[in-house]
Amino acid sequence: MSFSNRTAQGLLDTLFGKTSVFGALATAPAWWIGFSSTTVGEDASGNTEPSAGAYARITVAASGWTIASLADPSLLDNNAAITFVTATADWLAAANMIEATAWDAVTAGNFLAKGILTVAKPVLNGDTAEIAIGDLDFTLD
């Protein structure tokens, strides 16, 4: 059995704190967005997240996400830019950031999702990393 488009839409909307098609809105987790310079496993293994140069995950509130589409797959994305602080040193010795990651805490926490960046690139001293509006897509089918 597979989930319907309506169920996928409802799950995404509930997870991101939007209006739920399932009735009362459940408490959505905070979504903290980060980067990794390595491929992250489904269990968060292999995550290589910067830890210097003023790097910190960025939280995105429910208002920072679109309403999920009623499509196959259902799609939800960021409706505001996700802007990191300006790097005060090269992140991870100038290694390319290759994946965006999502967590339920500013540090450690539970791993929620990941995605490959369209353009892998380093974040160098003085750079301000940003995920543009609509560029962080979550899909469920």
GUDO-407386 format. One record per residue (C-alpha): residue number from 0; residue in three letters; chain; x, z, y. Coordinates in steps of 0.02 Angstrom, whole numbers, plus 32768, in hexadecimal, padded with zeros to 4 digits. Each point is the difference from the previous one (the first is absolute). Example, Ala and Ser with C-alpha at 12.3 -4.5 7.8 and 13.67 -1.06 7.14 Angstrom:
BEGIN
(fimar 0; 'ALA'; 'A'; (8267; 8186; 7F1F));
(fimar 1; 'SER'; 'A'; (8045; 7FDF; 80AC));
END
This chain:
BEGIN
(fimar 0; 'MET'; 'A'; (8000; 8000; 8000));
(fimar 1; 'SER'; 'A'; (8040; 7FD7; 80AC));
(fimar 2; 'PHE'; 'A'; (7FCE; 8048; 80A8));
(fimar 3; 'SER'; 'A'; (7F8E; 7F9C; 8071));
(fimar 4; 'ASN'; 'A'; (8033; 7FC8; 80AE));
(fimar 5; 'ARG'; 'A'; (7F89; 8085; 8046));
(fimar 6; 'THR'; 'A'; (8055; 8089; 7F9B));
(fimar 7; 'ALA'; 'A'; (80AD; 7FC5; 8037));
(fimar 8; 'GLN'; 'A'; (7FC5; 7FFE; 80B5));
(fimar 9; 'GLY'; 'A'; (7FB9; 80B1; 7FEE));
(fimar 10; 'LEU'; 'A'; (809D; 8044; 7FAF));
(fimar 11; 'LEU'; 'A'; (8072; 7FBB; 8088));
(fimar 12; 'ASP'; 'A'; (7F8D; 803D; 808C));
(fimar 13; 'THR'; 'A'; (7FF7; 80AE; 7FB2));
(fimar 14; 'LEU'; 'A'; (80BC; 800B; 7FE2));
(fimar 15; 'PHE'; 'A'; (8025; 7FD3; 80B5));
(fimar 16; 'GLY'; 'A'; (7F7B; 8070; 804E));
(fimar 17; 'LYS'; 'A'; (7F88; 7F76; 8034));
(fimar 18; 'THR'; 'A'; (7F44; 8000; 7FE2));
(fimar 19; 'SER'; 'A'; (7FE2; 800C; 7F46));
(fimar 20; 'VAL'; 'A'; (7F80; 7F95; 7FA3));
(fimar 21; 'PHE'; 'A'; (7FF6; 8091; 7F85));
(fimar 22; 'GLY'; 'A'; (7FA5; 8075; 8077));
(fimar 23; 'ALA'; 'A'; (8054; 8096; 8050));
(fimar 24; 'LEU'; 'A'; (80B0; 7FDA; 8036));
(fimar 25; 'ALA'; 'A'; (8083; 8058; 7F98));
(fimar 26; 'THR'; 'A'; (8097; 804C; 8056));
(fimar 27; 'ALA'; 'A'; (8080; 7F76; 8004));
(fimar 28; 'PRO'; 'A'; (80B8; 8029; 7FEC));
(fimar 29; 'ALA'; 'A'; (8074; 7FE9; 8093));
(fimar 30; 'TRP'; 'A'; (805D; 7F5C; 7FEB));
(fimar 31; 'TRP'; 'A'; (80B9; 800E; 802A));
(fimar 32; 'ILE'; 'A'; (8059; 7F57; 8005));
(fimar 33; 'GLY'; 'A'; (80B9; 7FF1; 7FDC));
(fimar 34; 'PHE'; 'A'; (8085; 7F84; 7FC7));
(fimar 35; 'SER'; 'A'; (8070; 7FEC; 7F69));
(fimar 36; 'SER'; 'A'; (809C; 7F97; 7FEB));
(fimar 37; 'THR'; 'A'; (7FE1; 7FF1; 7F45));
(fimar 38; 'THR'; 'A'; (7F6F; 7FD0; 7F8F));
(fimar 39; 'VAL'; 'A'; (7F91; 8097; 7FE4));
(fimar 40; 'GLY'; 'A'; (7FB0; 801E; 7F55));
(fimar 41; 'GLU'; 'A'; (7F48; 8029; 7FEC));
(fimar 42; 'ASP'; 'A'; (8035; 80B6; 7FE6));
(fimar 43; 'ALA'; 'A'; (806D; 7FFF; 80A0));
(fimar 44; 'SER'; 'A'; (809F; 7FEE; 7F99));
(fimar 45; 'GLY'; 'A'; (8089; 7F9D; 8054));
(fimar 46; 'ASN'; 'A'; (7FC4; 8029; 80B0));
(fimar 47; 'THR'; 'A'; (8092; 7FF8; 807B));
(fimar 48; 'GLU'; 'A'; (7FBA; 803C; 80A5));
(fimar 49; 'PRO'; 'A'; (806A; 8015; 809D));
(fimar 50; 'SER'; 'A'; (802A; 80B3; 802E));
(fimar 51; 'ALA'; 'A'; (806A; 7FEC; 809C));
(fimar 52; 'GLY'; 'A'; (7FFA; 7FAB; 80A8));
(fimar 53; 'ALA'; 'A'; (7F5D; 8057; 8034));
(fimar 54; 'TYR'; 'A'; (7FA0; 7FAD; 7F71));
(fimar 55; 'ALA'; 'A'; (7F57; 804F; 7FDA));
(fimar 56; 'ARG'; 'A'; (7F63; 7FC3; 7FAB));
(fimar 57; 'ILE'; 'A'; (7F72; 7FD3; 8076));
(fimar 58; 'THR'; 'A'; (7F50; 8041; 7FE4));
(fimar 59; 'VAL'; 'A'; (7F6C; 7F8C; 8014));
(fimar 60; 'ALA'; 'A'; (7F56; 804F; 8020));
(fimar 61; 'ALA'; 'A'; (7F5C; 7FB9; 7FBE));
(fimar 62; 'SER'; 'A'; (7FE7; 7FA9; 80A8));
(fimar 63; 'GLY'; 'A'; (80A1; 7F9E; 7FE3));
(fimar 64; 'TRP'; 'A'; (7FB4; 7F9E; 7F6F));
(fimar 65; 'THR'; 'A'; (7F7F; 7F75; 7FFB));
(fimar 66; 'ILE'; 'A'; (7F61; 800E; 7F9A));
(fimar 67; 'ALA'; 'A'; (801F; 7FB7; 7F53));
(fimar 68; 'SER'; 'A'; (7FBF; 7F50; 7FE3));
(fimar 69; 'LEU'; 'A'; (7F77; 7FD9; 7F84));
(fimar 70; 'ALA'; 'A'; (8067; 7F7D; 7FA5));
(fimar 71; 'ASP'; 'A'; (8065; 7FE9; 7F61));
(fimar 72; 'PRO'; 'A'; (8078; 804E; 8016));
(fimar 73; 'SER'; 'A'; (7FBF; 807B; 8081));
(fimar 74; 'LEU'; 'A'; (807C; 800C; 8090));
(fimar 75; 'LEU'; 'A'; (8025; 8089; 807E));
(fimar 76; 'ASP'; 'A'; (808F; 7FFB; 807D));
(fimar 77; 'ASN'; 'A'; (8048; 8056; 8099));
(fimar 78; 'ASN'; 'A'; (7FA3; 7FDD; 80A2));
(fimar 79; 'ALA'; 'A'; (808B; 8046; 806D));
(fimar 80; 'ALA'; 'A'; (80BC; 7FE9; 7FFD));
(fimar 81; 'ILE'; 'A'; (805E; 8083; 7F9A));
(fimar 82; 'THR'; 'A'; (8097; 8024; 806C));
(fimar 83; 'PHE'; 'A'; (8092; 806B; 7FC5));
(fimar 84; 'VAL'; 'A'; (8073; 8060; 8075));
(fimar 85; 'THR'; 'A'; (8098; 7FA5; 8041));
(fimar 86; 'ALA'; 'A'; (8090; 8012; 7F85));
(fimar 87; 'THR'; 'A'; (808C; 806E; 8041));
(fimar 88; 'ALA'; 'A'; (8074; 7FBE; 7F77));
(fimar 89; 'ASP'; 'A'; (7FF8; 7F77; 7F7C));
(fimar 90; 'TRP'; 'A'; (7F81; 802C; 7F7A));
(fimar 91; 'LEU'; 'A'; (804F; 8002; 7F52));
(fimar 92; 'ALA'; 'A'; (80A6; 7FB7; 8039));
(fimar 93; 'ALA'; 'A'; (7FA8; 7F62; 803E));
(fimar 94; 'ALA'; 'A'; (7FB1; 7FD9; 7F56));
(fimar 95; 'ASN'; 'A'; (7F67; 7F90; 8006));
(fimar 96; 'MET'; 'A'; (7F58; 8058; 7FFD));
(fimar 97; 'ILE'; 'A'; (7FA4; 7FA0; 7F78));
(fimar 98; 'GLU'; 'A'; (7F60; 8064; 7FE2));
(fimar 99; 'ALA'; 'A'; (7F80; 8061; 8065));
(fimar 100; 'THR'; 'A'; (7FC5; 809E; 7FA9));
(fimar 101; 'ALA'; 'A'; (7F69; 8072; 8017));
(fimar 102; 'TRP'; 'A'; (7FFF; 80BB; 7FE1));
(fimar 103; 'ASP'; 'A'; (7F8B; 8093; 801D));
(fimar 104; 'ALA'; 'A'; (8083; 8068; 805D));
(fimar 105; 'VAL'; 'A'; (8084; 7FEB; 8086));
(fimar 106; 'THR'; 'A'; (8088; 802F; 7F82));
(fimar 107; 'ALA'; 'A'; (7FFA; 8003; 7F42));
(fimar 108; 'GLY'; 'A'; (7F46; 8002; 7FD4));
(fimar 109; 'ASN'; 'A'; (7FA2; 7F8E; 7F8B));
(fimar 110; 'PHE'; 'A'; (8029; 7F47; 7FF7));
(fimar 111; 'LEU'; 'A'; (7F63; 7F99; 8023));
(fimar 112; 'ALA'; 'A'; (8031; 7F49; 800F));
(fimar 113; 'LYS'; 'A'; (8089; 7F82; 8025));
(fimar 114; 'GLY'; 'A'; (8014; 7F4D; 8037));
(fimar 115; 'ILE'; 'A'; (808C; 7F83; 8012));
(fimar 116; 'LEU'; 'A'; (802C; 7FD7; 80B3));
(fimar 117; 'THR'; 'A'; (7FEC; 7F48; 802E));
(fimar 118; 'VAL'; 'A'; (80A9; 8006; 8057));
(fimar 119; 'ALA'; 'A'; (8082; 8079; 7FBE));
(fimar 120; 'LYS'; 'A'; (8072; 803E; 808A));
(fimar 121; 'PRO'; 'A'; (806C; 8093; 8032));
(fimar 122; 'VAL'; 'A'; (7FD2; 807C; 8087));
(fimar 123; 'LEU'; 'A'; (809A; 8016; 806C));
(fimar 124; 'ASN'; 'A'; (802F; 807C; 8087));
(fimar 125; 'GLY'; 'A'; (7F8E; 7FDE; 8095));
(fimar 126; 'ASP'; 'A'; (7F7D; 7F9E; 7F9B));
(fimar 127; 'THR'; 'A'; (7F49; 8030; 8000));
(fimar 128; 'ALA'; 'A'; (7FAF; 7FD1; 7F5B));
(fimar 129; 'GLU'; 'A'; (7F4A; 7FCC; 800B));
(fimar 130; 'ILE'; 'A'; (7F79; 7FC0; 7F8C));
(fimar 131; 'ALA'; 'A'; (7F94; 7F8C; 8069));
(fimar 132; 'ILE'; 'A'; (7F42; 8009; 8006));
(fimar 133; 'GLY'; 'A'; (7FB7; 7FBA; 7F60));
(fimar 134; 'ASP'; 'A'; (80A7; 7FF7; 7FA5));
(fimar 135; 'LEU'; 'A'; (7FE9; 8095; 7F8B));
(fimar 136; 'ASP'; 'A'; (7F7D; 7FC6; 7F83));
(fimar 137; 'PHE'; 'A'; (7FB1; 8066; 7F76));
(fimar 138; 'THR'; 'A'; (7F99; 7FA3; 7F7E));
(fimar 139; 'LEU'; 'A'; (7F96; 8038; 7F6D));
(fimar 140; 'ASP'; 'A'; (7FA7; 7F92; 7F84));
END
